[in-house]
Amino acid sequence: MAIPITKVWFSFSGRITRYDWWLKILVPYFAANFVAAFFDRLFGGFDDEAGAGLLQSVFGLALLWPLLAGHAKRCHDRGRTA
């Protein structure tokens, strides 16, 4: 049975498989970061000194909660507390 994406991203309880972790947590995170970096460079929002752009920073903060929720679920799956 597939876990809904909203439960994966916004809930810290439960467990997820490695497949769900890769497909629903890491792939969207890296894809959003890549797209944001592309648009930052395209529109001149990238700061070379900081190593990131405005869109990258916004997407990074917006996706922090789902990333932490996914890591907590993987910790639960491995028998650790999170």
C-alpha positions as CSV (number, residue, x, y, z in Angstrom):
1,M,0.0,0.0,0.0
2,A,1.4,3.4,-1.0
3,I,1.9,6.1,1.6
4,P,0.4,9.4,0.6
5,I,2.9,12.1,-0.1
6,T,1.3,14.4,2.5
7,K,1.9,11.9,5.2
8,V,5.5,11.4,4.1
9,W,6.3,15.1,4.0
10,F,4.5,16.5,7.0
11,S,4.3,13.7,9.6
12,F,7.2,12.7,11.9
13,S,5.6,9.4,12.9
14,G,5.7,6.1,11.1
15,R,8.2,4.4,8.8
16,I,9.0,4.6,5.2
17,T,10.9,2.2,2.9
18,R,14.2,3.2,1.2
19,Y,12.3,3.3,-2.1
20,D,9.8,5.9,-0.6
21,W,12.7,7.8,1.0
22,W,14.5,8.1,-2.3
23,L,11.4,8.7,-4.5
24,K,9.4,11.0,-2.2
25,I,12.1,12.8,-0.2
26,L,15.5,13.0,-1.8
27,V,14.6,13.1,-5.5
28,P,12.1,16.0,-5.1
29,Y,14.6,17.9,-2.9
30,F,17.4,17.6,-5.3
31,A,15.2,18.4,-8.3
32,A,13.8,21.5,-6.7
33,N,17.3,22.6,-5.7
34,F,18.6,22.1,-9.2
35,V,15.7,24.0,-10.8
36,A,16.0,26.8,-8.3
37,A,19.7,27.0,-9.0
38,F,19.1,27.1,-12.7
39,F,16.6,30.0,-12.4
40,D,18.8,31.8,-10.0
41,R,21.7,31.8,-12.5
42,L,19.3,32.5,-15.4
43,F,17.9,35.6,-13.8
44,G,21.0,36.8,-12.0
45,G,19.9,35.9,-8.5
46,F,22.9,33.7,-7.7
47,D,25.5,35.1,-5.3
48,D,29.0,33.7,-5.9
49,E,30.2,34.6,-2.4
50,A,27.4,32.9,-0.7
51,G,27.3,29.9,-3.1
52,A,23.5,30.1,-3.4
53,G,20.8,32.2,-4.8
54,L,17.5,33.6,-3.5
55,L,15.3,30.9,-5.0
56,Q,17.7,28.2,-3.8
57,S,17.5,29.6,-0.2
58,V,13.7,29.9,-0.3
59,F,13.3,26.3,-1.6
60,G,15.8,25.0,0.9
61,L,13.9,26.5,3.8
62,A,10.5,25.4,2.4
63,L,11.8,21.8,1.9
64,L,13.5,21.6,5.3
65,W,10.5,20.3,7.1
66,P,9.7,17.4,4.6
67,L,13.4,16.5,4.6
68,L,13.6,16.3,8.4
69,A,10.3,14.3,8.5
70,G,11.7,11.8,6.0
71,H,14.9,11.4,7.9
72,A,12.9,10.8,11.1
73,K,10.9,8.1,9.4
74,R,14.0,6.4,8.2
75,C,15.4,6.5,11.7
76,H,12.2,4.9,13.0
77,D,12.6,2.2,10.2
78,R,16.1,1.4,11.4
79,G,15.0,1.1,15.1
80,R,16.4,4.5,16.2
81,T,14.6,7.4,17.8
82,A,14.2,10.6,16.0
